Amino acid sequence: NAGVTQTPKFQVLKTGQSMTLQCAQDMNHEYMSWYRQDPGMGLRLIHYSVGAGITDQGEVPNGYNVSRSTTEDFPLRLLSAAPSQTSVYFCASSSGPNSPLHFGNGTRLTVT
Amino acid sequence: QQQVKQSPQSLIVQKGGIPIINCAYENTAFDYFPWYQQFPGKGPALLIAIRPDVSEKKEGRFTISFNKSAKQFSLHIMDSQPGDSATYFCAATGLADSWGKLQFGAGTQVVVTP
């Protein structure tokens, strides 16, 4: 059982470039979300989705875009990368309210 | 601003010691408090969780203590082992808005020496 799969594991971008971080889950979870992890800040919610076709903003959504066309996939798009977006990005999924979040192993992004 | 304040930032204990991590919150709408454990290069994984209707919950060597009036909760790792070395995050959310919209603390790096 793969769980939550994130690709790529590492990425280096130049300022202004765009890219898509991929996230896929095989647990048929309705809820999916993206967090960024920065030293001393914990994990902060970027965007989330409670089902295909439904997305909403989290705590730090600026500079990121998401869509949810299928239950399995929840890609995160960086529209124009900035050094402030250097971080480790985690995708997570859950089967419902107060069910455990299952995290992927993260994508480490560096923007130069 | 962080809605869940976690301390200490890091701690080192010897094998068999009891690392204690403390968290505090202000939002009285929070009513679900999970702890996540993260090893290097991995995503966080749920360790244990508590609701405010209980003051203590144990799962193996991990114990959560909860003080509703003080709006504080803590994690104790009993008889700690080197394999417990990891970063621990406390988190909180409200049942009414709980589709995984967790507010995380800043994390505590725990090192257990042999």
Interface residues (C-beta under 8 A of the other chain):
Chain A: V4 Y31 S33 Y35 G40 M41 G42 L43 R44 L45 Y48 V50 G58 F90 A92 S94 G96 P97 N98 P100 L101 F103 G104 N105 G106
Chain B: Q2 V4 Q6 Q9 Y32 P34 Y36 G41 K42 G43 P44 A45 L46 A49 F89 T93 L95 S98 W99 G100 K101 L102 F104 G105 A106 G107
